[in-house]
Amino acid sequence: MGEHGTTAAWEVDAGEFPADGDFAERARFLLRYATLAPSSHNSQPWAFEIGDGAVRLFADESRRLSVADPDGRELHLSLGCALENLVVAARYFGYDPAVDYGDGADDPVATVTLGREGPGPTDAATPPDAATPDPAVGDAALFDAIRRRRTNHELFDEGRPVPAAVLDRFRGYAAESDGDVTLTLVEDADRRRELAALQAEADRRQFEDPDYREELGYWVGSGALGANWLVARVGQLAVEHLDLGDREGAKNSKLLRSAPAVAVLSTATDDRESRVEAGRAFERLALAATNEGLAVHPMSQTLERPAYRAKLAELLGSSDASPQHLFRLGYGEPESGRTPRRPVDDVLR
Ligand SMILES: Cc1cc2nc3c(=O)[nH]c(=O)nc-3n(C[C@H](O)[C@H](O)[C@H](O)COP(=O)(O)O)c2cc1C
């Protein structure tokens, strides 16, 4: 098994929840769902500690993308995704999880107190609870989507808009999230073209940087992004030795233009907790999107350089909020294959 784990992690079966096991065994089981979360370059930058009826979440700094993500924005978004999966899985198995955020560099990024234990797994066949009458976001529906969610890198069908009712539901899901996270949905063709032009420029800039290419080459070449060994080696050579900026930029801008809607999550403050909360909101939306039959694809290059990030805020008309995460939404051929995940043993402190 490589340092990024295997695709066997996706085979987790809810029927094997160790209901009669001790707290640590049950918490470990929940972490199998947390670790299926998306993360930038599939870096899986999380570490967990189990104890006292709680699970503590830390950053694994050795997995930070020091070139693409020097200030840890993507790292904390990724931690938020794992945290949201943990909360969704805990609810599904009858817990009442409460999340506290830490501030200090040595504090846990978040502590999840699992709380009382309920009657056991939510029955996936029962209608969602009254508080969330929408079938895409009931506890059981979100839980069920954890194993089906994946990033879709295909062209989307530009001629098939996301129905207004679905986008309205998306705004509703985002509004339900804690903290100061806001969702902007860009559907207008001219504005999407402007976003695509910004993406192409940011891509070109990133790929001009040999350190950026080398870092990406490491993650591609070591199989984190799920290609088989041969394809992965070829990918690494290509990324490290050619200036692919123009090609990548053209490809990514085409992908962006093919999406009938582009979503951006922003926060009023730009600190660790806000970024984790933005990550949680993203994962919740990605799970809901999975249940709505929508494909999701984050695209980060515009956010990775301060000048482009500022231009993005301007373009969105929200210069007083910090854009944290951008993703395409639409309909496309399903992504084939899965990315690997590290087993829980490897992410426990
Ligand atoms: C914060 C964050 C940023 C990401 N940025 C990109 C990106 O710029 N381009 C891309 O193709 N995928 C991006 N992704 C998707 C990851 O590459 C993907 O989640 C990871 O490879 C695992 O694959 P999966 O989502 O299919 O499970 C991002 C994901 C996260 C959480």
The ligand as a Tripos MOL2 file, in Angstrom:
@<TRIPOS>MOLECULE
LIG
   31    33     1     0     0
SMALL
NO_CHARGES

@<TRIPOS>ATOM
      1 C1         -9.7800   22.4090   -0.8750 C.3       1 LIG1
      2 C2         -9.8160   21.5650   -2.1230 C.ar      1 LIG1
      3 C3         -9.2640   22.0620   -3.3030 C.ar      1 LIG1
      4 C4         -9.2920   21.2900   -4.4780 C.ar      1 LIG1
      5 N1         -8.7990   21.8290   -5.6330 N.ar      1 LIG1
      6 C5         -8.8680   21.1090   -6.7920 C.ar      1 LIG1
      7 C6         -8.4000   21.6610   -8.0360 C.ar      1 LIG1
      8 O1         -7.9200   22.7810   -8.0880 O.2       1 LIG1
      9 N2         -8.5040   20.8930   -9.1420 N.ar      1 LIG1
     10 C7         -9.0270   19.6280   -9.1260 C.ar      1 LIG1
     11 O2         -9.1070   18.9810  -10.1710 O.2       1 LIG1
     12 N3         -9.4880   19.0900   -7.9700 N.ar      1 LIG1
     13 C8         -9.4150   19.7970   -6.8160 C.ar      1 LIG1
     14 N4         -9.8880   19.2520   -5.6330 N.ar      1 LIG1
     15 C9        -10.3980   17.8750   -5.6470 C.3       1 LIG1
     16 C10        -9.3590   16.8890   -5.1270 C.3       1 LIG1
     17 O3         -8.3320   16.7060   -6.0750 O.3       1 LIG1
     18 C11       -10.0650   15.5570   -4.8000 C.3       1 LIG1
     19 O4        -10.9500   15.7820   -3.7440 O.3       1 LIG1
     20 C12        -9.1040   14.4560   -4.3920 C.3       1 LIG1
     21 O5         -8.2460   14.1120   -5.4470 O.3       1 LIG1
     22 C13        -9.8610   13.1990   -3.9390 C.3       1 LIG1
     23 O6        -10.6900   12.7110   -4.9690 O.3       1 LIG1
     24 P1        -12.2580   12.5710   -4.7690 P.3       1 LIG1
     25 O7        -12.8010   13.9460   -4.4450 O.co2     1 LIG1
     26 O8        -12.7890   12.0430   -6.0740 O.co2     1 LIG1
     27 O9        -12.5210   11.6270   -3.6260 O.co2     1 LIG1
     28 C14        -9.8760   20.0020   -4.4580 C.ar      1 LIG1
     29 C15       -10.4310   19.5160   -3.2560 C.ar      1 LIG1
     30 C16       -10.4180   20.2770   -2.1110 C.ar      1 LIG1
     31 C17       -11.0580   19.7420   -0.8550 C.3       1 LIG1
@<TRIPOS>BOND
     1     1     2 1
     2     2     3 ar
     3     2    30 ar
     4     3     4 ar
     5     4     5 ar
     6     4    28 ar
     7     5     6 ar
     8     6     7 ar
     9     6    13 1
    10     7     8 2
    11     7     9 ar
    12     9    10 ar
    13    10    11 2
    14    10    12 ar
    15    12    13 ar
    16    13    14 ar
    17    14    15 1
    18    14    28 ar
    19    15    16 1
    20    16    17 1
    21    16    18 1
    22    18    19 1
    23    18    20 1
    24    20    21 1
    25    20    22 1
    26    22    23 1
    27    23    24 1
    28    24    25 2
    29    24    26 1
    30    24    27 1
    31    28    29 ar
    32    29    30 ar
    33    30    31 1
@<TRIPOS>SUBSTRUCTURE
     1 LIG1         1 GROUP 0 **** ****
